[in-house]
Amino acid sequence: MVLHPEGIKKTNLIFRKITSPFRYLPTYLIIGGQKCGTASLFYNLGAHPQIKNSI
């Protein structure tokens, strides 16, 4: 079975439109350089019961 790129794109678009109401939008964004503690902040915020980390 050979999948064509156009078919994959169309299937992906349909899937994204169907599942879009069920996805969470971010309410905050962590931006930072290397070695400045952003990963630590990410994991510590994720430990809070009312905050869900991204995948």
C-alpha positions as CSV (number, residue, x, y, z in Angstrom):
1,M,0.0,0.0,0.0
2,V,1.5,3.3,-1.1
3,L,0.3,6.5,0.6
4,H,0.5,9.7,-1.5
5,P,1.6,12.9,0.2
6,E,-1.6,14.7,-0.9
7,G,-3.7,12.1,0.7
8,I,-1.8,12.3,4.0
9,K,-2.1,16.1,4.0
10,K,-5.8,15.9,3.4
11,T,-6.3,13.2,6.1
12,N,-4.3,15.3,8.6
13,L,-6.3,18.4,7.9
14,I,-9.6,16.6,8.4
15,F,-8.3,15.0,11.6
16,R,-7.1,18.4,12.9
17,K,-10.5,20.1,12.1
18,I,-12.4,17.3,13.9
19,T,-10.3,17.3,17.0
20,S,-9.7,21.1,17.3
21,P,-12.5,21.7,19.9
22,F,-11.0,19.1,22.2
23,R,-7.5,20.7,22.4
24,Y,-6.4,23.1,25.1
25,L,-5.0,26.5,24.1
26,P,-2.0,27.6,26.1
27,T,-2.6,30.4,28.6
28,Y,1.1,31.0,29.2
29,L,4.4,30.6,27.3
30,I,7.8,30.0,28.9
31,I,10.6,31.6,26.9
32,G,14.2,31.7,27.9
33,G,17.8,31.0,26.9
34,Q,19.9,28.0,27.7
35,K,21.1,27.6,31.3
36,C,18.6,30.1,32.7
37,G,16.2,27.8,34.6
38,T,13.3,27.6,32.1
39,A,13.3,23.8,32.2
40,S,13.2,23.9,36.0
41,L,10.3,26.4,35.9
42,F,8.5,24.2,33.4
43,Y,8.7,21.1,35.6
44,N,7.9,23.0,38.8
45,L,4.8,24.6,37.2
46,G,3.8,21.1,35.9
47,A,3.8,19.8,39.5
48,H,0.9,22.1,40.3
49,P,-2.4,20.3,40.2
50,Q,-4.2,23.1,38.2
51,I,-1.5,23.3,35.5
52,K,-1.1,20.7,32.7
53,N,2.3,20.5,30.9
54,S,2.4,20.3,27.1
55,I,3.5,17.0,25.6
